[in-house]
Amino acid sequence: MYQKVNRSEVLNKMGHVYERFQFLSKTRSLTDDQIEDIDQHLSRIIEVLNQPTY
């Protein structure tokens, strides 16, 4: 079942992702595959954010 998501929840998740990525970058190496996977997901998010609204 679809559940409506509000903007503050999305912003909180994005903040958590940023903090977690920063922490992991300082404490352990991420594999090239992990970095590529993260980059692909972020690229898709950017595409969605850059879509024009009508």
C-alpha positions as CSV (number, residue, x, y, z in Angstrom):
1,M,0.0,0.0,0.0
2,Y,1.3,3.5,-0.9
3,Q,2.0,5.8,2.0
4,K,2.3,9.5,1.5
5,V,5.7,10.9,2.3
6,N,6.2,14.5,3.4
7,R,9.0,16.8,2.5
8,S,10.6,17.0,5.9
9,E,10.9,13.2,6.0
10,V,12.7,13.3,2.7
11,L,15.0,16.1,3.9
12,N,15.8,14.1,7.0
13,K,16.7,11.0,5.0
14,M,18.9,13.1,2.7
15,G,20.7,14.6,5.8
16,H,21.2,11.1,7.2
17,V,22.6,9.9,3.9
18,Y,25.1,12.8,3.8
19,E,26.2,12.3,7.4
20,R,26.5,8.5,7.0
21,F,28.5,8.9,3.8
22,Q,30.9,11.4,5.5
23,F,31.4,9.1,8.5
24,L,32.0,6.0,6.3
25,S,34.4,7.9,4.1
26,K,36.5,8.8,7.2
27,T,36.4,5.5,9.0
28,R,36.7,2.9,6.3
29,S,37.1,2.5,2.5
30,L,34.1,2.1,0.4
31,T,34.5,-0.2,-2.6
32,D,34.4,1.1,-6.1
33,D,31.2,-0.9,-6.6
34,Q,29.6,0.8,-3.6
35,I,30.7,4.3,-4.8
36,E,29.3,3.6,-8.2
37,D,26.0,2.4,-6.8
38,I,25.7,5.5,-4.6
39,D,26.6,7.7,-7.6
40,Q,23.9,6.1,-9.8
41,H,21.2,6.6,-7.1
42,L,22.3,10.2,-6.6
43,S,22.2,10.8,-10.3
44,R,18.7,9.6,-10.5
45,I,17.6,11.8,-7.5
46,I,19.2,14.8,-9.3
47,E,17.3,13.9,-12.5
48,V,14.0,13.9,-10.5
49,L,14.8,17.2,-8.8
50,N,15.7,18.9,-12.1
51,Q,12.5,17.8,-13.9
52,P,10.3,20.8,-14.8
53,T,7.1,21.2,-12.9
54,Y,4.0,22.2,-14.8
